[in-house]
Amino acid sequence: MTVREQTEHNEKLFLSQNAMLSENSMGRKVDEKKCDLRTDFQRDRDRIIHSRAFRRLKHKTQVFLSPESDHYRTRLTHTLEVSQIARTIARALRLNEDLTEAIALGHDLGHTPFGHAGERAIDNLVDFKFTHYEQSVRVCEKLEKSGDGLNLTFEVIDGIANHTSGEWAKTLEGKIVRYADRIAYINHDIDDAVRGGVISENDIPHDIIEALGNTKSERISSLVNSIVNNSNTDIKMDCETLEYYNKLHTFLFDAVYRNFNAKSEESKVLGLMEGLFKYYLENTSKMPDEYIKICETEGVQRAVADYIAGMTDHYATTVYSNIYIPKAWNI
């Protein structure tokens, strides 16, 4: 037996009958020789971690644009928190932790600079529907490795594609990530908002605190325990916890995401993204070669959206400044 075959054998012995076994994967679009050491889902996780898109997440906004403190979440730290929560649930339910981790680490690879403000800006500029979760799939299948993509398994792509809304993932592991994503951002975005003075802990409705806990850690534990204690053939919470989970989500949107002090800079994002979009529509030769190829096969709008969606906050701001802001005259 190879190490991989031993791991696949151990999965059959120790994982739940509801788990997605590595050997039962529907495979990849392009067949590959099996690895002697790693299962297919382990290879997917590693490919995501080593991708350029994953590295760029450290310089992409989670909620607060260009915060001065080092302790606010970025898109990368959000991804790691989602992965931790999802792996905890998967392990407790004896589901496939490697598949769960791969989906969690890849779920936001397609996120734009400036968070959801950047996503909305691009969606307003193109004549097709642009969402970060569809873009995450596109990064994995088309944009990474200079157009070759990462060639991930069906189950990982399915989990990434369905981590936000609409149809649920086809695996329980993918469903876990959808819950873990929201559990993570609800609680850490509230934590960041408290740190930034946008809200205080006392603003959280008392009935939610009574039901879920007084601290971020307590609330995450309540939500995770509810999933673990109520899931079997499906992933779910008990009705009461689900009610307060939804109430906490509503509170976050009203108190933070729609808060003028927290989002006052977002109005500038549309102008910046529009400026970049217009410039590259008219100057496609200024984009890297892989995006020029997309111009020829899928159209200029698609290529430009792909290019600016992949930028980090700092790079987008720098490029915009270089294009539109006059430089000092050197005498």
C-alpha positions as YAML, in Angstrom:
chain: A
units: angstrom
residues:
- id: 1
  name: MET
  ca: [0.00, 0.00, 0.00]
- id: 2
  name: THR
  ca: [1.14, 3.55, -0.72]
- id: 3
  name: VAL
  ca: [0.69, 6.20, 1.96]
- id: 4
  name: ARG
  ca: [-2.28, 7.57, 0.02]
- id: 5
  name: GLU
  ca: [-3.90, 4.15, -0.21]
- id: 6
  name: GLN
  ca: [-3.43, 3.66, 3.54]
- id: 7
  name: THR
  ca: [-5.07, 7.04, 4.18]
- id: 8
  name: GLU
  ca: [-8.00, 6.10, 1.94]
- id: 9
  name: HIS
  ca: [-8.30, 2.78, 3.78]
- id: 10
  name: ASN
  ca: [-8.31, 4.59, 7.14]
- id: 11
  name: GLU
  ca: [-11.06, 6.91, 5.92]
- id: 12
  name: LYS
  ca: [-13.30, 3.91, 5.32]
- id: 13
  name: LEU
  ca: [-12.56, 2.63, 8.83]
- id: 14
  name: PHE
  ca: [-12.91, 5.83, 10.81]
- id: 15
  name: LEU
  ca: [-15.06, 8.34, 8.95]
- id: 16
  name: SER
  ca: [-18.84, 8.51, 9.15]
- id: 17
  name: GLN
  ca: [-20.92, 6.69, 6.55]
- id: 18
  name: ASN
  ca: [-22.11, 10.18, 5.55]
- id: 19
  name: ALA
  ca: [-18.58, 11.42, 4.78]
- id: 20
  name: MET
  ca: [-17.27, 11.98, 1.28]
- id: 21
  name: LEU
  ca: [-14.45, 9.45, 0.94]
- id: 22
  name: SER
  ca: [-11.45, 10.55, -1.07]
- id: 23
  name: GLU
  ca: [-11.51, 7.43, -3.21]
- id: 24
  name: ASN
  ca: [-15.13, 8.14, -4.16]
- id: 25
  name: SER
  ca: [-14.43, 11.59, -5.58]
- id: 26
  name: MET
  ca: [-15.96, 12.31, -8.97]
- id: 27
  name: GLY
  ca: [-12.47, 13.35, -10.00]
- id: 28
  name: ARG
  ca: [-11.03, 16.21, -12.01]
- id: 29
  name: LYS
  ca: [-11.85, 17.65, -15.42]
- id: 30
  name: VAL
  ca: [-8.42, 16.52, -16.57]
- id: 31
  name: ASP
  ca: [-7.35, 13.10, -15.29]
- id: 32
  name: GLU
  ca: [-4.05, 12.97, -13.45]
- id: 33
  name: LYS
  ca: [-1.85, 10.25, -12.06]
- id: 34
  name: LYS
  ca: [-2.58, 9.68, -8.37]
- id: 35
  name: CYS
  ca: [-0.09, 10.94, -5.78]
- id: 36
  name: ASP
  ca: [1.64, 8.27, -3.68]
- id: 37
  name: LEU
  ca: [1.45, 10.39, -0.52]
- id: 38
  name: ARG
  ca: [-1.67, 12.56, -0.68]
- id: 39
  name: THR
  ca: [-5.34, 11.95, -1.39]
- id: 40
  name: ASP
  ca: [-6.99, 14.02, -4.10]
- id: 41
  name: PHE
  ca: [-8.52, 16.38, -1.52]
- id: 42
  name: GLN
  ca: [-5.16, 16.85, 0.21]
- id: 43
  name: ARG
  ca: [-3.62, 17.76, -3.14]
- id: 44
  name: ASP
  ca: [-6.41, 20.27, -3.75]
- id: 45
  name: ARG
  ca: [-5.76, 21.91, -0.38]
- id: 46
  name: ASP
  ca: [-2.05, 22.18, -1.15]
- id: 47
  name: ARG
  ca: [-2.64, 23.60, -4.63]
- id: 48
  name: ILE
  ca: [-4.88, 26.30, -3.16]
- id: 49
  name: ILE
  ca: [-2.38, 27.25, -0.45]
- id: 50
  name: HIS
  ca: [0.43, 27.53, -3.01]
- id: 51
  name: SER
  ca: [-1.62, 29.59, -5.48]
- id: 52
  name: ARG
  ca: [-0.97, 33.24, -6.25]
- id: 53
  name: ALA
  ca: [-4.61, 34.10, -5.52]
- id: 54
  name: PHE
  ca: [-4.31, 32.70, -1.99]
- id: 55
  name: ARG
  ca: [-1.22, 34.81, -1.26]
- id: 56
  name: ARG
  ca: [-2.99, 37.96, -2.45]
- id: 57
  name: LEU
  ca: [-5.76, 37.51, 0.13]
- id: 58
  name: LYS
  ca: [-3.49, 38.96, 2.83]
- id: 59
  name: HIS
  ca: [-3.78, 42.37, 1.15]
- id: 60
  name: LYS
  ca: [-7.52, 42.33, 0.43]
- id: 61
  name: THR
  ca: [-10.17, 43.99, 2.59]
- id: 62
  name: GLN
  ca: [-12.48, 41.97, 4.79]
- id: 63
  name: VAL
  ca: [-14.74, 44.81, 6.02]
- id: 64
  name: PHE
  ca: [-12.70, 47.89, 6.94]
- id: 65
  name: LEU
  ca: [-10.84, 49.60, 4.09]
- id: 66
  name: SER
  ca: [-7.13, 50.21, 4.75]
- id: 67
  name: PRO
  ca: [-7.29, 50.01, 8.56]
- id: 68
  name: GLU
  ca: [-4.24, 51.45, 10.32]
- id: 69
  name: SER
  ca: [-4.13, 48.78, 13.03]
- id: 70
  name: ASP
  ca: [-2.49, 45.42, 12.31]
- id: 71
  name: HIS
  ca: [-5.21, 43.54, 14.20]
- id: 72
  name: TYR
  ca: [-8.15, 43.97, 11.85]
- id: 73
  name: ARG
  ca: [-9.06, 40.96, 9.72]
- id: 74
  name: THR
  ca: [-8.03, 40.69, 6.12]
- id: 75
  name: ARG
  ca: [-9.54, 38.35, 3.56]
- id: 76
  name: LEU
  ca: [-6.74, 35.88, 4.39]
- id: 77
  name: THR
  ca: [-7.28, 35.83, 8.15]
- id: 78
  name: HIS
  ca: [-11.02, 35.47, 7.51]
- id: 79
  name: THR
  ca: [-10.26, 32.44, 5.33]
- id: 80
  name: LEU
  ca: [-8.12, 30.87, 8.04]
- id: 81
  name: GLU
  ca: [-10.84, 31.40, 10.66]
- id: 82
  name: VAL
  ca: [-13.41, 29.80, 8.36]
- id: 83
  name: SER
  ca: [-11.06, 26.85, 7.86]
- id: 84
  name: GLN
  ca: [-10.57, 26.39, 11.61]
- id: 85
  name: ILE
  ca: [-14.30, 26.46, 12.37]
- id: 86
  name: ALA
  ca: [-15.14, 24.17, 9.47]
- id: 87
  name: ARG
  ca: [-12.44, 21.65, 10.38]
- id: 88
  name: THR
  ca: [-13.64, 21.56, 13.99]
- id: 89
  name: ILE
  ca: [-17.17, 20.70, 12.85]
- id: 90
  name: ALA
  ca: [-16.00, 18.16, 10.28]
- id: 91
  name: ARG
  ca: [-13.78, 16.37, 12.78]
- id: 92
  name: ALA
  ca: [-16.52, 16.24, 15.40]
- id: 93
  name: LEU
  ca: [-18.95, 14.74, 12.87]
- id: 94
  name: ARG
  ca: [-16.27, 12.38, 11.47]
- id: 95
  name: LEU
  ca: [-16.62, 13.88, 8.01]
- id: 96
  name: ASN
  ca: [-13.75, 14.40, 5.56]
- id: 97
  name: GLU
  ca: [-11.60, 17.10, 7.12]
- id: 98
  name: ASP
  ca: [-9.29, 17.36, 4.10]
- id: 99
  name: LEU
  ca: [-12.18, 18.09, 1.74]
- id: 100
  name: THR
  ca: [-13.66, 20.57, 4.21]
- id: 101
  name: GLU
  ca: [-10.34, 22.37, 4.57]
- id: 102
  name: ALA
  ca: [-9.76, 22.58, 0.83]
- id: 103
  name: ILE
  ca: [-13.18, 24.16, 0.25]
- id: 104
  name: ALA
  ca: [-12.71, 26.59, 3.15]
- id: 105
  name: LEU
  ca: [-9.26, 27.72, 1.99]
- id: 106
  name: GLY
  ca: [-10.48, 28.23, -1.58]
- id: 107
  name: HIS
  ca: [-13.88, 29.77, -0.97]
- id: 108
  name: ASP
  ca: [-12.80, 33.43, -1.33]
- id: 109
  name: LEU
  ca: [-9.99, 33.16, -3.89]
- id: 110
  name: GLY
  ca: [-12.01, 35.27, -6.33]
- id: 111
  name: HIS
  ca: [-12.78, 38.11, -3.95]
- id: 112
  name: THR
  ca: [-12.10, 41.58, -5.34]
- id: 113
  name: PRO
  ca: [-10.07, 44.37, -3.80]
- id: 114
  name: PHE
  ca: [-12.02, 46.45, -1.27]
- id: 115
  name: GLY
  ca: [-14.27, 43.56, -0.22]
- id: 116
  name: HIS
  ca: [-17.92, 43.50, -1.21]
- id: 117
  name: ALA
  ca: [-17.71, 47.14, -2.29]
- id: 118
  name: GLY
  ca: [-15.31, 46.08, -5.03]
- id: 119
  name: GLU
  ca: [-17.54, 43.16, -5.94]
- id: 120
  name: ARG
  ca: [-20.56, 45.45, -6.32]
- id: 121
  name: ALA
  ca: [-18.50, 47.92, -8.35]
- id: 122
  name: ILE
  ca: [-17.42, 45.31, -10.90]
- id: 123
  name: ASP
  ca: [-20.94, 43.89, -11.10]
- id: 124
  name: ASN
  ca: [-22.21, 47.36, -11.95]
- id: 125
  name: LEU
  ca: [-19.60, 47.79, -14.69]
- id: 126
  name: VAL
  ca: [-20.03, 44.58, -16.68]
- id: 127
  name: ASP
  ca: [-22.95, 43.28, -18.73]
- id: 128
  name: PHE
  ca: [-22.83, 39.84, -17.06]
- id: 129
  name: LYS
  ca: [-23.46, 38.82, -13.45]
- id: 130
  name: PHE
  ca: [-20.31, 39.12, -11.36]
- id: 131
  name: THR
  ca: [-20.13, 37.44, -7.93]
- id: 132
  name: HIS
  ca: [-17.11, 36.62, -5.80]
- id: 133
  name: TYR
  ca: [-18.07, 32.95, -5.45]
- id: 134
  name: GLU
  ca: [-18.36, 32.43, -9.21]
- id: 135
  name: GLN
  ca: [-15.08, 34.32, -9.59]
- id: 136
  name: SER
  ca: [-13.49, 31.98, -7.03]
- id: 137
  name: VAL
  ca: [-14.42, 29.04, -9.24]
- id: 138
  name: ARG
  ca: [-13.07, 30.88, -12.26]
- id: 139
  name: VAL
  ca: [-9.77, 31.51, -10.47]
- id: 140
  name: CYS
  ca: [-9.46, 27.79, -9.75]
- id: 141
  name: GLU
  ca: [-10.50, 26.60, -13.19]
- id: 142
  name: LYS
  ca: [-9.21, 29.30, -15.52]
- id: 143
  name: LEU
  ca: [-7.01, 32.03, -14.09]
- id: 144
  name: GLU
  ca: [-4.41, 30.32, -11.94]
- id: 145
  name: LYS
  ca: [-1.20, 28.96, -13.46]
- id: 146
  name: SER
  ca: [-1.37, 31.37, -16.39]
- id: 147
  name: GLY
  ca: [-4.65, 30.02, -17.69]
- id: 148
  name: ASP
  ca: [-4.24, 26.31, -16.95]
- id: 149
  name: GLY
  ca: [-6.13, 26.46, -13.66]
- id: 150
  name: LEU
  ca: [-5.61, 24.28, -10.59]
- id: 151
  name: ASN
  ca: [-7.62, 21.31, -11.92]
- id: 152
  name: LEU
  ca: [-9.37, 20.72, -8.59]
- id: 153
  name: THR
  ca: [-11.78, 17.91, -7.84]
- id: 154
  name: PHE
  ca: [-15.50, 18.24, -8.51]
- id: 155
  name: GLU
  ca: [-16.33, 18.23, -4.78]
- id: 156
  name: VAL
  ca: [-14.01, 21.14, -3.94]
- id: 157
  name: ILE
  ca: [-15.27, 23.24, -6.87]
- id: 158
  name: ASP
  ca: [-18.87, 22.46, -5.91]
- id: 159
  name: GLY
  ca: [-18.25, 23.55, -2.31]
- id: 160
  name: ILE
  ca: [-16.61, 26.81, -3.39]
- id: 161
  name: ALA
  ca: [-19.37, 27.59, -5.89]
- id: 162
  name: ASN
  ca: [-22.15, 27.08, -3.33]
- id: 163
  name: HIS
  ca: [-20.65, 28.55, -0.15]
- id: 164
  name: THR
  ca: [-22.68, 31.77, -0.09]
- id: 165
  name: SER
  ca: [-26.29, 31.50, -1.27]
- id: 166
  name: GLY
  ca: [-28.65, 29.66, -3.55]
- id: 167
  name: GLU
  ca: [-28.20, 25.94, -4.07]
- id: 168
  name: TRP
  ca: [-26.37, 24.09, -1.31]
- id: 169
  name: ALA
  ca: [-23.22, 22.06, -1.90]
- id: 170
  name: LYS
  ca: [-23.70, 18.41, -2.76]
- id: 171
  name: THR
  ca: [-21.46, 17.20, 0.07]
- id: 172
  name: LEU
  ca: [-21.93, 17.62, 3.81]
- id: 173
  name: GLU
  ca: [-18.40, 18.99, 3.90]
- id: 174
  name: GLY
  ca: [-19.39, 21.78, 1.52]
- id: 175
  name: LYS
  ca: [-22.45, 22.56, 3.63]
- id: 176
  name: ILE
  ca: [-20.24, 22.86, 6.71]
- id: 177
  name: VAL
  ca: [-18.14, 25.53, 4.99]
- id: 178
  name: ARG
  ca: [-21.25, 27.55, 4.17]
- id: 179
  name: TYR
  ca: [-22.18, 27.64, 7.87]
- id: 180
  name: ALA
  ca: [-18.57, 28.20, 8.97]
- id: 181
  name: ASP
  ca: [-18.15, 31.16, 6.61]
- id: 182
  name: ARG
  ca: [-21.10, 32.99, 8.12]
- id: 183
  name: ILE
  ca: [-20.25, 32.00, 11.71]
- id: 184
  name: ALA
  ca: [-16.74, 33.38, 11.18]
- id: 185
  name: TYR
  ca: [-17.60, 36.69, 9.55]
- id: 186
  name: ILE
  ca: [-20.57, 37.47, 11.81]
- id: 187
  name: ASN
  ca: [-18.43, 37.16, 14.89]
- id: 188
  name: HIS
  ca: [-15.10, 38.55, 13.71]
- id: 189
  name: ASP
  ca: [-16.69, 41.49, 11.90]
- id: 190
  name: ILE
  ca: [-18.52, 42.41, 15.10]
- id: 191
  name: ASP
  ca: [-15.20, 42.00, 16.95]
- id: 192
  name: ASP
  ca: [-13.45, 44.33, 14.48]
- id: 193
  name: ALA
  ca: [-16.30, 46.83, 14.67]
- id: 194
  name: VAL
  ca: [-15.99, 46.93, 18.46]
- id: 195
  name: ARG
  ca: [-12.21, 47.37, 18.15]
- id: 196
  name: GLY
  ca: [-12.76, 50.24, 15.72]
- id: 197
  name: GLY
  ca: [-15.31, 51.98, 17.94]
- id: 198
  name: VAL
  ca: [-18.09, 51.56, 15.38]
- id: 199
  name: ILE
  ca: [-20.22, 49.72, 17.94]
- id: 200
  name: SER
  ca: [-19.78, 48.52, 21.51]
- id: 201
  name: GLU
  ca: [-20.44, 45.11, 23.02]
- id: 202
  name: ASN
  ca: [-23.43, 46.67, 24.77]
- id: 203
  name: ASP
  ca: [-25.07, 47.33, 21.39]
- id: 204
  name: ILE
  ca: [-25.58, 43.61, 20.77]
- id: 205
  name: PRO
  ca: [-29.20, 42.82, 21.68]
- id: 206
  name: HIS
  ca: [-29.47, 41.28, 25.14]
- id: 207
  name: ASP
  ca: [-31.57, 38.31, 24.01]
- id: 208
  name: ILE
  ca: [-28.84, 37.30, 21.54]
- id: 209
  name: ILE
  ca: [-26.19, 37.48, 24.27]
- id: 210
  name: GLU
  ca: [-28.41, 35.43, 26.58]
- id: 211
  name: ALA
  ca: [-28.88, 32.77, 23.93]
- id: 212
  name: LEU
  ca: [-25.42, 32.58, 22.35]
- id: 213
  name: GLY
  ca: [-22.95, 34.11, 24.81]
- id: 214
  name: ASN
  ca: [-21.33, 37.34, 25.86]
- id: 215
  name: THR
  ca: [-18.06, 37.00, 23.94]
- id: 216
  name: LYS
  ca: [-17.00, 36.14, 20.39]
- id: 217
  name: SER
  ca: [-15.58, 32.83, 21.60]
- id: 218
  name: GLU
  ca: [-18.76, 31.90, 23.47]
- id: 219
  name: ARG
  ca: [-20.97, 32.75, 20.51]
- id: 220
  name: ILE
  ca: [-18.86, 30.72, 18.07]
- id: 221
  name: SER
  ca: [-18.88, 27.78, 20.51]
- id: 222
  name: SER
  ca: [-22.67, 27.95, 20.83]
- id: 223
  name: LEU
  ca: [-23.18, 27.92, 17.08]
- id: 224
  name: VAL
  ca: [-20.63, 25.16, 16.43]
- id: 225
  name: ASN
  ca: [-22.02, 22.98, 19.22]
- id: 226
  name: SER
  ca: [-25.52, 23.38, 17.85]
- id: 227
  name: ILE
  ca: [-24.39, 22.13, 14.43]
- id: 228
  name: VAL
  ca: [-22.44, 19.20, 15.87]
- id: 229
  name: ASN
  ca: [-25.30, 18.15, 18.15]
- id: 230
  name: ASN
  ca: [-28.02, 18.40, 15.50]
- id: 231
  name: SER
  ca: [-26.38, 17.16, 12.31]
- id: 232
  name: ASN
  ca: [-26.41, 13.64, 10.94]
- id: 233
  name: THR
  ca: [-27.47, 13.09, 7.35]
- id: 234
  name: ASP
  ca: [-27.65, 16.87, 6.91]
- id: 235
  name: ILE
  ca: [-25.89, 19.88, 8.43]
- id: 236
  name: LYS
  ca: [-28.18, 22.00, 10.59]
- id: 237
  name: MET
  ca: [-28.73, 23.83, 13.88]
- id: 238
  name: ASP
  ca: [-31.56, 23.48, 16.34]
- id: 239
  name: CYS
  ca: [-34.40, 25.89, 15.65]
- id: 240
  name: GLU
  ca: [-33.76, 28.22, 18.61]
- id: 241
  name: THR
  ca: [-30.05, 28.63, 17.90]
- id: 242
  name: LEU
  ca: [-30.77, 29.14, 14.20]
- id: 243
  name: GLU
  ca: [-33.19, 31.93, 15.11]
- id: 244
  name: TYR
  ca: [-30.55, 33.79, 17.14]
- id: 245
  name: TYR
  ca: [-27.86, 33.08, 14.53]
- id: 246
  name: ASN
  ca: [-30.08, 34.87, 11.98]
- id: 247
  name: LYS
  ca: [-30.80, 37.69, 14.44]
- id: 248
  name: LEU
  ca: [-27.08, 38.21, 14.99]
- id: 249
  name: HIS
  ca: [-26.56, 38.32, 11.23]
- id: 250
  name: THR
  ca: [-29.30, 40.97, 10.87]
- id: 251
  name: PHE
  ca: [-27.75, 42.99, 13.70]
- id: 252
  name: LEU
  ca: [-24.35, 42.88, 11.94]
- id: 253
  name: PHE
  ca: [-25.80, 44.20, 8.68]
- id: 254
  name: ASP
  ca: [-27.74, 47.00, 10.34]
- id: 255
  name: ALA
  ca: [-25.09, 48.08, 12.86]
- id: 256
  name: VAL
  ca: [-21.88, 47.56, 10.86]
- id: 257
  name: TYR
  ca: [-22.32, 46.95, 7.14]
- id: 258
  name: ARG
  ca: [-24.76, 49.85, 6.79]
- id: 259
  name: ASN
  ca: [-22.96, 52.05, 9.32]
- id: 260
  name: PHE
  ca: [-21.79, 55.32, 7.76]
- id: 261
  name: ASN
  ca: [-18.64, 55.59, 9.90]
- id: 262
  name: ALA
  ca: [-17.52, 52.09, 8.95]
- id: 263
  name: LYS
  ca: [-18.36, 52.36, 5.26]
- id: 264
  name: SER
  ca: [-17.83, 56.07, 4.54]
- id: 265
  name: GLU
  ca: [-14.84, 55.40, 2.27]
- id: 266
  name: GLU
  ca: [-16.69, 52.86, 0.12]
- id: 267
  name: SER
  ca: [-18.21, 55.54, -2.10]
- id: 268
  name: LYS
  ca: [-14.70, 56.16, -3.42]
- id: 269
  name: VAL
  ca: [-14.30, 52.51, -4.40]
- id: 270
  name: LEU
  ca: [-16.79, 52.74, -7.27]
- id: 271
  name: GLY
  ca: [-14.92, 55.67, -8.81]
- id: 272
  name: LEU
  ca: [-11.56, 53.93, -8.45]
- id: 273
  name: MET
  ca: [-12.78, 50.64, -9.91]
- id: 274
  name: GLU
  ca: [-14.62, 52.44, -12.70]
- id: 275
  name: GLY
  ca: [-11.45, 54.33, -13.56]
- id: 276
  name: LEU
  ca: [-9.39, 51.14, -13.74]
- id: 277
  name: PHE
  ca: [-12.08, 49.36, -15.74]
- id: 278
  name: LYS
  ca: [-12.36, 52.15, -18.29]
- id: 279
  name: TYR
  ca: [-8.59, 52.43, -18.66]
- id: 280
  name: TYR
  ca: [-8.02, 48.73, -19.34]
- id: 281
  name: LEU
  ca: [-11.01, 48.52, -21.68]
- id: 282
  name: GLU
  ca: [-9.20, 51.09, -23.82]
- id: 283
  name: ASN
  ca: [-5.66, 49.80, -23.17]
- id: 284
  name: THR
  ca: [-5.88, 46.02, -23.18]
- id: 285
  name: SER
  ca: [-2.22, 45.70, -24.18]
- id: 286
  name: LYS
  ca: [-1.29, 47.03, -20.72]
- id: 287
  name: MET
  ca: [-2.63, 43.85, -19.09]
- id: 288
  name: PRO
  ca: [-0.52, 40.68, -18.61]
- id: 289
  name: ASP
  ca: [-0.47, 38.22, -21.51]
- id: 290
  name: GLU
  ca: [-2.90, 35.72, -19.96]
- id: 291
  name: TYR
  ca: [-5.59, 38.43, -19.79]
- id: 292
  name: ILE
  ca: [-4.93, 39.55, -23.34]
- id: 293
  name: LYS
  ca: [-5.65, 35.95, -24.38]
- id: 294
  name: ILE
  ca: [-8.96, 36.11, -22.52]
- id: 295
  name: CYS
  ca: [-9.81, 39.26, -24.51]
- id: 296
  name: GLU
  ca: [-9.49, 37.21, -27.68]
- id: 297
  name: THR
  ca: [-11.51, 34.22, -26.45]
- id: 298
  name: GLU
  ca: [-14.13, 35.64, -24.06]
- id: 299
  name: GLY
  ca: [-14.20, 39.37, -24.71]
- id: 300
  name: VAL
  ca: [-12.59, 42.48, -23.29]
- id: 301
  name: GLN
  ca: [-15.07, 43.02, -20.44]
- id: 302
  name: ARG
  ca: [-14.46, 39.52, -19.11]
- id: 303
  name: ALA
  ca: [-10.68, 39.95, -19.26]
- id: 304
  name: VAL
  ca: [-10.68, 43.34, -17.57]
- id: 305
  name: ALA
  ca: [-13.02, 42.13, -14.82]
- id: 306
  name: ASP
  ca: [-10.73, 39.15, -14.21]
- id: 307
  name: TYR
  ca: [-7.66, 41.37, -14.06]
- id: 308
  name: ILE
  ca: [-8.91, 44.06, -11.68]
- id: 309
  name: ALA
  ca: [-10.76, 41.51, -9.51]
- id: 310
  name: GLY
  ca: [-7.43, 39.84, -8.85]
- id: 311
  name: MET
  ca: [-5.73, 43.03, -7.67]
- id: 312
  name: THR
  ca: [-5.01, 43.68, -4.00]
- id: 313
  name: ASP
  ca: [-6.26, 46.88, -2.39]
- id: 314
  name: HIS
  ca: [-2.81, 48.46, -2.42]
- id: 315
  name: TYR
  ca: [-2.01, 47.46, -6.00]
- id: 316
  name: ALA
  ca: [-5.34, 48.75, -7.30]
- id: 317
  name: THR
  ca: [-4.81, 52.07, -5.52]
- id: 318
  name: THR
  ca: [-1.24, 52.34, -6.80]
- id: 319
  name: VAL
  ca: [-2.19, 51.56, -10.39]
- id: 320
  name: TYR
  ca: [-5.05, 54.05, -10.28]
- id: 321
  name: SER
  ca: [-2.72, 56.71, -8.89]
- id: 322
  name: ASN
  ca: [-0.13, 56.05, -11.58]
- id: 323
  name: ILE
  ca: [-2.76, 56.36, -14.31]
- id: 324
  name: TYR
  ca: [-4.79, 59.34, -13.10]
- id: 325
  name: ILE
  ca: [-2.85, 61.33, -10.49]
- id: 326
  name: PRO
  ca: [-0.33, 63.85, -11.88]
- id: 327
  name: LYS
  ca: [3.23, 63.34, -10.72]
- id: 328
  name: ALA
  ca: [5.42, 66.15, -9.42]
- id: 329
  name: TRP
  ca: [7.60, 67.82, -12.04]
- id: 330
  name: ASN
  ca: [11.27, 67.11, -11.43]
- id: 331
  name: ILE
  ca: [13.49, 70.10, -12.15]
...
